[in-house]
Amino acid sequence: MKPPKSYEALLSCLLLALGAVFTLVGLVGNALSIPVHNGDTQDFALFGLPLLVFGAGLLLWSRQRERGWERLRAEGQAVPGKLVPGAVRHHRYVSFGSDGLHKRSPWTVLCIYRWENRTYSVRSQFLWSPPREDGQPTIYIDPLHPTRAWIDPESLQYERT
């Protein structure tokens, strides 16, 4: 499974997994008539279904956002960006998988770019390797809406681990 590119994609995976577990426990418990101390086994399914629906909605929204990034890369205007010094953020409390003994935590960078004599900023998607704070990344923008921008992660330079 590929690591998620945003908080929304990570949260949707979590909600879908929890919703599936609760719904499955509720359905199996109801089919096997497993006794529950307070309530009914159907309550598990009733709790799991909203988690599934909300997780699916978040997943659709995050996929639509990723398609927008792909569209910007294919059709957008490439402009040079500049990394904001000290704005590389390590999200230590977000983890996905592990590399041996260490949990994998994502990074994001903040970049600024100029378009038609105005300065804009954009934060990157999750980066799963520590980026260096130098270099000049490529930012793809929508010329009609310059606030719609995406940092090309392949144009960033990364630390060797």
N, C-alpha and C positions, 0 to 999 in steps of 0.2 A: 504494500500500500504506500502510495506517495505521501510525503508529509504535507500537511495543509499549508496553504499560502496566506491565510488570514485567521484572525480570531473567530470570525463567523464560521469558517469551514471546520475549525477545530471544535467549536461548540456544537455544531450540527452533528458531527460524528459522535460526540459524547451523548447528546440527547437521543439520537437514533438508537444507540446501543442500549441506553437505559430504558427507553420506550419498548424496544424489542424484548428485553429481559422481563420487564414487568408484564407486558402483554402475554408473553409465553408462559410465565408462571401462572397468570390468571386463567388462561385457557386450559393448561394442563391440570391445574388444581381443580378447576370446575369439571373437567372431563373425568378425573379420577376421584372426585368427591373427597378431596383432602380437607380434613377439619382445620379451621382457623380459629384462634382464641376469640378475637373480637371482630366480627364482621363476616364477610363472605370472600371466597377466593376470586369472585368476579371483580371485587374492588381493585385487585392488582391490575386487571385488564383495563378497568375504567381510569386508572391512574396512568397506565402506559400509553393509551391511545393519544391523549393530548401531547405527551412527550414526543411521540412519533410524528404527529402533525406539525408541531412547532419545529422539530428537528428537520423535517422534510422542507418546510418553508425556508429555514435558514440555509439549508443546502442548496436549494434552488436560487436563493438570493446570492450566495457566494459564487455559485457557478456562473450566474449572469454577470457578476462583477469580473470574474476571470475571463469571460468571453469579451467583455469590454476592453480588458487589457490586451487580449489577442488582437482585437480590432484596431486598437491604437497602434500596436506594433506593425500591423499590416498596412494601415491606411493613414496613420498619424504623421505629423511633422516631427522629425528628429531635431532636437535642440541640445546644445551642450549644457550640462548642469554642473553645479558646484556643491560638494558636500559641506554641510554646516559643521564647523569644528565643534567637537564635543557632543554632537547630536546622534552618535551611534548608540543605540539602545539595545541592551542584552535583556531579553525577557526570561529571567531565570525561573520564574514560577510557572512558565508554560513549558511543558516537555512532551516530546513525542518520540517514543522508541529510545534506544540507547546505542552507544558505541562502546561495546565491551562493558566496562564498569561505570561509565559516565552516562547520565541522562543527556539527551539532545535537546538543547534549548535554542529558540530562534533569535535572530538579531534583526533590527530594522535600522535604516539610515534616513536622515532628513536631508533633502537636497533643495536648493533654490535654483531657479532658472529665470531668464528674462525673455519676455515676448512682447513686442510692440511697446518698448520703453516702460514696461511694468515688470515688477519682480513678483514671482509666485513661489510657493513652496509645495513640496509633495513628499510623503513618507512612503518608503518602499514596502513591498510585500514581505512576508517572513523570509529571511535568508538563513539557511541552515549551516553556514560556515561563517566564522567571524570576519567581517569586512575590514579592510584597511581604511584609514581616514584620509587617504590621499587619492589622487586620480581625478578624472573628470568623467562622470557617468553620462550616458546618453539617456535623455528623457524624451519620451514620445508624447506629444500633446495633440489635442483636437484644436485646430486653428480657429474654429468658430467659437469654442468654449475652452479657453486656455487653462481653466482650472481643472479640467479633465486631463490628467496626466498620469504617466506610469514610468517608473524607473526600470530600465532594462537591467536585470540582475547580472547578465553576462558582461555588461560593460563595467561592472565594479571589480575592484581588485580585492583579493581575499588573503587573510593570514594563512601561513602554512601551519598545519597542525600535526 
